[in-house]
Amino acid sequence: MTDHLESGHDKAAVAILGLGPMGRVLAEVYVDRGHPTTVWNRTAAKAGPLVARGARLAASVDEAVAAADVTIVCLNDYASTARVLRPVGEGLRGRTVVNLTSGTPSEARETAAWMGERGARYLDGAIMVPPPLVGEPGSVFLYSGPREVFDEHRATLTGVGDPRYLGTSAELAVLYNTGLLEMMYATMNGWLHATALIDAADLPVGDFAELAFGWFVPMMFGPSTAGLAAALAEGSYPGDLGTLEMNVNALEHITRTSVEQGVPAEQPRLMLEIAERAVAQGRGGENYLAVYEVFKKRAADAGHPASSMSR
Ligand SMILES: NC(=O)c1ccc[n+]([C@@H]2O[C@H](COP(=O)([O-])OP(=O)(O)OC[C@H]3O[C@@H](n4cnc5c(N)ncnc54)[C@H](OP(=O)(O)O)[C@@H]3O)[C@@H](O)[C@H]2O)c1
């Protein structure tokens, strides 16, 4: 069974539930690429421009799900997902539902369970780009759930971005999404705080941005990422090219410079405290990656259910 045969068109019929900034652009891309596209939103009036573009507005969620080979959910949270889809009940049987709503692993797991009870074919997912990049080559979308459902609908999912399949456990997509977002926020905050330091000295922040990103990307990603990951896996952090003690000094300088410049110092102070915890564990002579040992889950917590996900 393929999307094509099921819908009777040369493109799969798609339903989009949720027309916030993200759902709207997903619908636009599917309409523009020739997919029969049905939309539903709690506030139906938001569908106007999409209908003018060629989408069909469903009068109910049941109608939207019934019209589509693939129903894509893009709501504010999993509570809304449940509120919107639980009443569909038997109408979900045999239908494919792809939930691109952000949430936590346990929310994804619970949603996959009740979707399964209703006989739905369920993929969980996460969108790793802002709305203007949807449909652009290389825009990363994460998916997890039954491999055969992903394979069957890969062509349709490729319409909005580069689909990355992570494994069978439904919660993998939101877990990886959370990890990547944490990386984004930490990096973004580092740049924003650094910019505040420069700005506090009345220096041009645009020039600083150019310098900062030109320096950061090759500095950070020059060493192979495989090498970095292997170091973490092995717990091997040789300090021959620079020690954690040296980095603690750098973090102290950033913290004291922030105070001197009148810029809030909580963020560098927190990084300093974390590095100092690694030093207190006896890792001062190792390199900065040894901070990973502070972040790692302790053996005493290892039985926590969230630790068991299959790929
Ligand atoms: N925007 C981004 O840059 C971005 C990037 C990546 C991922 N995402 C994810 O994409 C999802 C959608 O994001 P978004 O930017 O489109 O906006 P959003 O504000 O997170 O979600 C808006 C959608 O949720 C619906 N909604 C809110 N409360 C509801 C309720 N109680 N019952 C039913 N529907 C409800 C809204 O309906 P109404 O129109 O009726 O209010 C609208 O369709 C989120 O999970 C977000 O994390 C967004």
The ligand as a Tripos MOL2 file, in Angstrom:
@<TRIPOS>MOLECULE
LIG
   48    52     1     0     0
SMALL
NO_CHARGES

@<TRIPOS>ATOM
      1 N1          7.1460   28.0530   15.3000 N.am      1 LIG1
      2 C1          8.3580   27.5030   15.3410 C.2       1 LIG1
      3 O1          9.3840   28.1610   15.1030 O.2       1 LIG1
      4 C2          8.5020   26.0280   15.6360 C.ar      1 LIG1
      5 C3          9.7070   25.3770   15.3200 C.ar      1 LIG1
      6 C4          9.8360   24.0090   15.5580 C.ar      1 LIG1
      7 C5          8.8040   23.3220   16.1540 C.ar      1 LIG1
      8 N2          7.6350   23.9820   16.4740 N.ar      1 LIG1
      9 C6          6.5680   23.2180   17.1300 C.3       1 LIG1
     10 O2          5.4160   23.1770   16.2910 O.3       1 LIG1
     11 C7          4.2360   23.1200   17.1140 C.3       1 LIG1
     12 C8          3.2840   24.2170   16.6650 C.3       1 LIG1
     13 O3          3.9320   25.4620   16.8360 O.3       1 LIG1
     14 P1          3.3770   26.8100   16.2600 P.3       1 LIG1
     15 O4          4.5400   27.7400   16.1220 O.co2     1 LIG1
     16 O5          2.5320   26.5540   15.0750 O.co2     1 LIG1
     17 O6          2.4290   27.4550   17.3750 O.3       1 LIG1
     18 P2          1.8410   27.0010   18.7920 P.3       1 LIG1
     19 O7          1.3900   28.2470   19.4400 O.co2     1 LIG1
     20 O8          2.7960   26.1400   19.5570 O.co2     1 LIG1
     21 O9          0.5560   26.1150   18.3890 O.3       1 LIG1
     22 C9         -0.5460   26.7390   17.8170 C.3       1 LIG1
     23 C10        -1.5940   25.7160   17.4610 C.3       1 LIG1
     24 O10        -2.0740   25.0330   18.6350 O.3       1 LIG1
     25 C11        -3.5050   25.1550   18.6620 C.3       1 LIG1
     26 N3         -4.0070   25.0800   20.0250 N.ar      1 LIG1
     27 C12        -3.5690   25.7550   21.1130 C.ar      1 LIG1
     28 N4         -4.2940   25.3960   22.2020 N.ar      1 LIG1
     29 C13        -5.2260   24.5020   21.7720 C.ar      1 LIG1
     30 C14        -6.2570   23.7720   22.4100 C.ar      1 LIG1
     31 N5         -6.5100   23.8960   23.7200 N.pl3     1 LIG1
     32 N6         -7.0060   22.9310   21.6540 N.ar      1 LIG1
     33 C15        -6.7750   22.7960   20.3240 C.ar      1 LIG1
     34 N7         -5.8100   23.4540   19.6610 N.ar      1 LIG1
     35 C16        -5.0320   24.2920   20.3800 C.ar      1 LIG1
     36 C17        -3.7560   26.5120   18.0190 C.3       1 LIG1
     37 O11        -5.0990   26.6360   17.6650 O.3       1 LIG1
     38 P3         -5.7670   28.1000   17.5650 P.3       1 LIG1
     39 O12        -5.2600   28.6790   16.2700 O.co2     1 LIG1
     40 O13        -7.2160   27.8340   17.5920 O.co2     1 LIG1
     41 O14        -5.2810   28.8900   18.7570 O.co2     1 LIG1
     42 C18        -2.8150   26.4030   16.8360 C.3       1 LIG1
     43 O15        -3.3320   25.5420   15.8540 O.3       1 LIG1
     44 C19         4.6990   23.3010   18.5710 C.3       1 LIG1
     45 O16         4.7330   22.0550   19.2210 O.3       1 LIG1
     46 C20         6.1010   23.8870   18.4290 C.3       1 LIG1
     47 O17         6.9590   23.5510   19.5090 O.3       1 LIG1
     48 C21         7.4630   25.3120   16.2120 C.ar      1 LIG1
@<TRIPOS>BOND
     1     1     2 1
     2     2     3 2
     3     2     4 1
     4     4     5 ar
     5     4    48 ar
     6     5     6 ar
     7     6     7 ar
     8     7     8 ar
     9     8     9 1
    10     8    48 ar
    11     9    10 1
    12     9    46 1
    13    10    11 1
    14    11    12 1
    15    11    44 1
    16    12    13 1
    17    13    14 1
    18    14    15 2
    19    14    16 1
    20    14    17 1
    21    17    18 1
    22    18    19 2
    23    18    20 1
    24    18    21 1
    25    21    22 1
    26    22    23 1
    27    23    24 1
    28    23    42 1
    29    24    25 1
    30    25    26 1
    31    25    36 1
    32    26    27 ar
    33    26    35 ar
    34    27    28 ar
    35    28    29 ar
    36    29    30 ar
    37    29    35 ar
    38    30    31 1
    39    30    32 ar
    40    32    33 ar
    41    33    34 ar
    42    34    35 ar
    43    36    37 1
    44    36    42 1
    45    37    38 1
    46    38    39 2
    47    38    40 1
    48    38    41 1
    49    42    43 1
    50    44    45 1
    51    44    46 1
    52    46    47 1
@<TRIPOS>SUBSTRUCTURE
     1 LIG1         1 GROUP 0 **** ****
